Amino acid sequence: MRIGIVCYPTFGGSGVLATELGKALADKGHSVHFITYQQPVRLNVFSANIYYHEVRVPTYPLFDYPPYEVALASTMVDVILNHDLDLLHVHYAIPHASAAYMAKQIVFKKTGRNVPVITTLHGTDITLVGRDKTYEPVVTFSINESDAITAVSKNLREETYHSFEITKDIEVIYNFVDVNRFNKKAIDAFRKVIAPNGEKVLMHASNFRKVKRIPDVVKVFASVRSEMPAKLLMVGDGPERPIAEELGKQYGVFDDIRFVGKQEQMEEILAISDVFLLPSEYESFGLSALEAMAASVPVISTDAGGLIEINIHGVTGYTAKVGDVASMSEFAIGMLSNEELLAKMKQQAFDHAQKFDIQNIVPQYEKLYSRFCRLEPCA
C-alpha cells in the first residue's frame, strides 16, 4: 500500500503513535509518506519505504497567522497525485481532518478519484480543543466526512459521541508499544549517576502542561522521600516546570529531583526507574504509562479517561482519584518498601504491556486500510 500519514511531528502521544505506526508499516513493505511541517522526532531511522514531505507555509505581511491548513491541504494534493497514494491516514482531528477533506475534494475534481481518509482521534483534539465553539462545527463535519474513524481508547470513543454529533461508527484501535524496544536491561553506571547510594527512582514524563498536574508529582515524591531515600526523574518540559522547581524547593526535595528535559531514548531512562507517576487530570489513553509498563515499570496514575484501560489497579500498578495525592503516595511507599511486591508488580506490568505490542496492533490498521484500498495498487 501507499499510505499518506499526517501528524504533528512533536513529542506528544499522537505524533509518537503516528510515527511509530509509519515505521512499522514501512518495515512490512508498505510505502509511507509523512506529511507535516517538520520531520517527526521519532523518525530517526532510514528506510527505503519512508518518505517525508515538508509542508511549507509562505509568510506574507497580509497574514498575522500564516494559513497552515491551506498549505497542508495543498501539500496533501501534491503528494497524492505525484505518488499515487492509496489513502490518507490523519492523526488528530484539528486541523488534519478538515485539511484532508479539502484535499480529497480537490483530487476528486482533478481526477475523479475518491481518496479514502481515515481519521484517528487521540485526545485533546476532542476533549479540549474540539469542544471550543470556534472549532466544533468544522471538527464535527470533518470527522463525519472521514471514510473511517478510529479512537485510541473506549473512553475517547464515548467522549467523542458525547461531545459531537457523530453519525458514523468509531472503531477502537488502542495505542501500541514496541515491547522489544523498551524491554532493556538497566545500565548500572547510568543508575548510579542518578541514584549513587541505591535510592529508589521515581519518574514522570510529559509535556508539563496543567492537565498533567505536575505539582502532584512533586507532592507524591516529597511524601516518598520523607519515608525512604529516593530520586525523581522529570522527563520533558513545558509551562509547569518552574512551578515544579519552586515546589521542590518548598518541600526540601529539590536536590533529589533531576529535570532532564525532552528525551528521545526513553527506554534507557525507564530501564533505571522503579515507579512511573502519572497523576493527570485526563488522559485519553496514556501512552507514556504503557511505555513504562513495557519497560517493567509499574504505574501509579489517576483513574481518569482511558488510563484504567491500561493501568489495572493492583496488577500493573495503582490508580486513584484525580488530586488524591495521599492515596498515590501511600501506594508508592507501600510498593517501594516491599521488594517482593515491587518485583511482582514489575513483572505484571510487563506482561500486560505485551497485549499492546506493536505486532498485535499494526495488523488492525492494515485490516482497516484494506477495506478502502484499490485492489490492484494495494496488492
C-alpha positions in Angstrom: 0.0 0.0 0.0 1.0 3.6 -0.5 -0.1 5.4 2.6 0.0 9.1 3.5 0.3 9.9 7.2 -0.5 13.3 8.5 0.5 14.1 12.1 2.1 16.6 14.5 5.9 16.0 14.5 6.3 16.6 18.2 6.9 14.6 21.4 3.1 14.3 22.0 1.4 11.0 22.0 -0.4 11.5 18.7 2.9 12.3 16.9 4.7 9.4 18.5 2.0 6.9 17.7 1.7 8.1 14.1 5.5 8.0 13.5 5.9 4.5 15.1 3.0 3.2 13.0 4.5 4.6 9.8 7.9 3.0 10.6 6.2 -0.4 11.4 4.2 -0.2 8.2 7.4 0.6 6.2 9.1 -2.4 7.8 6.3 -4.6 6.4 6.8 -3.3 2.9 4.3 -0.5 2.6 5.3 2.9 1.2 4.7 5.5 3.9 4.6 9.2 3.1 4.8 11.5 6.2 3.2 15.0 5.5 3.9 17.6 8.2 5.7 20.9 8.8 8.9 19.3 10.1 10.4 15.9 10.4 8.8 13.9 13.3 11.1 13.5 16.3 10.7 9.7 16.3 11.5 9.5 12.5 15.1 8.7 13.3 15.8 5.8 11.0 16.5 5.3 7.3 14.1 3.2 5.3 13.7 3.0 1.6 9.9 2.8 2.2 9.7 6.1 4.2 9.3 9.5 2.5 9.0 12.8 4.2 7.1 15.8 2.6 7.5 19.1 4.4 4.6 21.5 4.5 5.9 24.9 3.7 3.8 27.9 4.7 4.7 31.1 2.9 4.6 34.2 5.0 3.1 37.4 3.8 2.6 40.8 5.6 -1.2 40.3 5.0 -1.3 37.4 7.3 -0.9 37.7 11.1 -1.3 33.9 11.2 0.0 32.0 8.2 -2.7 29.7 6.8 -1.2 26.3 7.7 -4.3 24.3 6.9 -4.4 25.6 3.3 -0.7 24.8 2.8 -1.2 21.4 4.4 -4.2 20.6 2.1 -2.2 21.7 -1.0 0.8 19.5 0.0 -1.6 16.6 0.5 -2.9 17.1 -3.0 0.6 17.2 -4.5 1.7 14.0 -2.6 -1.5 12.1 -3.6 -1.1 13.0 -7.2 2.7 12.6 -7.5 2.9 9.4 -5.6 -0.5 7.8 -6.3 -1.3 7.3 -2.7 -4.0 4.7 -1.9 -5.2 6.6 1.2 -4.6 9.3 3.8 -4.4 8.5 7.5 -4.6 11.7 9.5 -3.9 11.8 13.2 -5.5 14.4 15.5 -8.7 16.0 14.2 -7.6 19.6 14.2 -6.7 20.7 11.5 -5.7 17.5 9.8 -9.2 16.0 9.2 -10.6 19.2 7.7 -7.4 19.7 5.6 -7.7 16.1 4.3 -11.4 16.7 3.4 -10.3 19.7 1.3 -7.5 17.7 -0.3 -9.9 14.9 -1.1 -12.3 17.2 -2.9 -9.6 18.8 -4.9 -8.2 15.4 -6.0 -11.7 14.2 -7.0 -12.3 17.4 -9.1 -8.9 16.9 -10.8 -9.0 13.1 -11.4 -12.4 11.7 -10.5 -10.6 9.6 -7.9 -12.1 9.3 -4.4 -9.1 9.0 -2.0 -10.1 7.4 1.3 -9.4 9.4 4.5 -9.0 7.7 7.9 -9.1 9.9 10.9 -7.6 8.8 14.2 -8.7 10.7 17.3 -6.1 11.0 20.1 -7.4 13.0 22.9 -7.3 16.8 23.4 -8.4 17.2 19.8 -11.7 16.0 21.2 -11.8 16.6 24.9 -10.3 20.1 24.9 -9.7 22.0 21.6 -12.5 20.4 19.7 -15.1 21.3 22.2 -14.4 25.0 21.7 -17.4 26.5 19.9 -15.0 28.2 17.5 -13.9 24.8 16.1 -16.8 22.4 16.9 -18.8 22.7 13.6 -15.7 22.0 11.5 -14.5 19.2 13.7 -17.9 17.5 13.6 -18.2 17.9 9.9 -14.7 16.7 9.0 -14.9 13.7 11.3 -18.3 12.7 9.8 -16.8 13.1 6.3 -14.0 10.7 7.1 -14.3 7.3 5.5 -13.3 5.7 8.7 -12.8 6.9 12.3 -10.7 5.3 15.0 -10.1 6.3 18.6 -7.2 5.2 20.8 -9.4 4.1 23.7 -13.0 3.2 24.6 -13.2 6.2 26.8 -12.2 8.6 24.0 -14.8 7.0 21.7 -17.5 7.6 24.3 -16.2 11.2 24.9 -16.4 11.8 21.1 -20.0 10.6 20.9 -20.9 12.7 23.9 -19.3 15.9 22.7 -20.1 15.8 19.0 -23.0 14.7 16.7 -21.0 11.9 15.1 -23.1 9.8 12.8 -20.6 7.1 11.9 -19.1 4.2 13.8 -15.9 4.9 15.7 -13.6 1.9 15.9 -11.3 1.5 18.9 -7.7 0.6 17.9 -5.5 1.0 21.0 -2.2 2.8 21.1 0.7 0.4 20.9 4.3 0.0 22.2 7.3 -1.8 20.8 7.9 -4.1 23.7 11.3 -5.3 22.3 12.5 -1.7 22.3 11.5 -1.0 25.9 12.5 -4.3 27.4 16.0 -3.2 28.2 18.4 -4.2 31.0 19.3 -1.2 33.2 22.7 0.3 32.7 24.2 0.2 36.1 26.6 3.1 35.5 23.6 5.3 34.5 21.6 4.3 37.5 24.5 5.1 39.8 24.8 8.6 38.4 21.1 9.2 39.3 20.9 7.2 42.5 24.5 6.7 43.7 23.5 5.3 47.1 20.9 2.8 45.9 18.0 5.2 46.2 14.6 4.3 44.6 14.0 6.1 41.4 10.6 7.5 40.5 9.9 9.0 37.1 7.4 11.3 35.3 7.4 12.1 31.6 5.1 14.6 29.9 4.8 18.0 28.2 4.4 19.6 31.6 1.0 21.1 30.9 -1.6 21.8 33.6 -3.6 18.8 32.6 -0.7 16.6 33.8 -0.9 18.0 37.3 2.8 18.4 37.7 2.6 19.7 41.3 1.0 16.4 42.3 4.1 14.6 41.0 6.3 16.6 43.3 3.9 16.2 46.3 3.9 12.4 45.9 7.6 12.3 45.6 8.0 14.5 48.7 5.9 12.0 50.7 8.0 9.1 49.4 11.2 11.0 50.1 10.1 11.5 53.7 9.9 7.7 54.2 13.0 6.5 52.2 15.9 7.6 50.1 14.6 8.4 46.6 15.2 10.3 43.5 12.8 11.8 41.0 13.4 12.0 37.2 11.3 14.6 35.4 11.5 14.0 31.7 10.1 16.6 29.3 9.5 20.3 29.5 6.7 22.8 29.5 5.0 25.7 31.2 4.6 23.9 34.6 8.3 23.2 35.1 9.0 26.5 37.0 6.2 25.6 39.4 7.6 22.1 39.9 11.0 23.5 40.7 9.6 26.0 43.2 7.5 23.3 44.8 10.5 21.1 45.1 12.4 23.8 47.0 9.4 24.4 49.3 9.3 20.7 50.2 13.0 20.5 50.6 13.4 17.8 47.9 14.7 19.9 45.0 18.2 18.4 45.2 16.7 15.0 44.7 14.9 15.9 41.5 16.6 15.7 38.1 15.0 17.7 35.3 16.4 16.1 32.2 14.3 17.8 29.5 12.9 16.2 26.4 14.4 12.8 25.6 14.1 10.5 22.6 15.7 7.4 24.1 13.0 6.8 26.7 13.9 3.2 27.0 17.2 3.9 28.6 15.7 6.2 31.3 12.8 3.9 32.0 15.1 0.9 32.5 16.6 2.5 35.6 13.2 3.6 37.1 11.2 1.8 39.8 7.9 3.6 39.6 6.2 5.8 37.0 4.0 8.6 38.2 1.1 9.9 36.0 -1.4 11.9 38.1 -3.1 13.5 35.1 -6.4 15.3 35.2 -7.2 13.4 32.0 -5.6 11.0 29.6 -7.4 9.6 26.5 -5.0 6.6 26.7 -1.7 7.3 28.5 1.0 6.2 26.1 3.8 7.1 28.5 2.3 4.8 31.0 2.2 1.9 28.5 5.8 2.6 27.6 6.7 2.4 31.3 4.9 -1.0 31.6 6.8 -2.3 28.6 10.0 -1.4 30.5 8.7 -3.4 33.5 8.0 -0.2 35.5 4.7 -0.2 37.5 2.5 2.9 37.2 0.8 5.0 39.8 -1.8 7.1 38.0 -5.2 8.6 38.3 -8.3 6.7 37.1 -9.1 9.5 34.6 -10.1 8.9 31.0 -8.6 5.8 29.4 -6.0 5.2 32.0 -8.0 2.4 33.6 -8.0 0.6 30.3 -4.2 0.1 30.5 -3.2 0.5 34.2 -5.0 -2.2 36.1 -5.3 -1.3 39.8 -3.5 -3.7 42.0 -2.0 -5.5 39.0 0.2 -3.2 36.8 0.3 -0.5 39.5 -2.3 1.5 41.2 -4.9 4.1 40.3 -6.5 6.9 42.5 -8.9 9.8 42.0 -7.6 13.0 40.4 -5.9 15.0 43.1 -5.8 12.2 45.7 -2.1 12.7 46.5 -2.4 10.9 49.8 -3.5 7.6 48.2 -0.9 7.8 45.4 1.8 8.5 48.0 0.6 5.6 50.1 0.6 3.3 47.1 4.1 4.4 46.1 5.6 4.0 49.6 3.9 0.6 50.0 5.3 -0.7 46.7 8.8 0.7 47.1 9.2 -0.5 50.6 8.3 -4.1 49.7 10.8 -5.6 47.3 8.8 -8.7 46.7 5.7 -6.7 45.9 7.7 -4.4 43.6 9.2 -7.3 41.7 5.7 -8.8 41.3 4.2 -5.5 40.0 7.1 -5.1 37.6 6.5 -8.5 36.0 2.8 -8.0 35.8 3.2 -4.6 34.2 5.5 -6.1 31.6 3.1 -9.0 30.9 0.1 -6.6 30.5 2.1 -4.4 28.1 2.6 -7.3 25.7 -1.1 -7.2 24.9 -0.5 -3.8 23.3 2.6 -4.8 21.5 3.1 -3.3 18.1 2.9 -6.7 16.4 -0.6 -7.1 17.7 -1.9 -3.6 16.9 -0.4 -2.7 13.5 -2.3 -5.6 11.7 -5.6 -4.0 12.9 -4.7 -0.8 11.0 -3.7 -2.9 7.9 -7.1 -4.6 8.0 -8.8 -1.3 8.3 -6.8 0.1 5.3 -7.7 -2.9 3.2 -11.4 -2.1 3.4 -10.8 1.1 1.4 -7.8 0.3 -0.7 -7.9 -0.1 -4.5 -7.3 -3.8 -5.1 -4.5 -3.7 -7.7 -2.2 -1.0 -6.1 -2.8 -2.5 -2.7 -1.8 -6.0 -3.6 
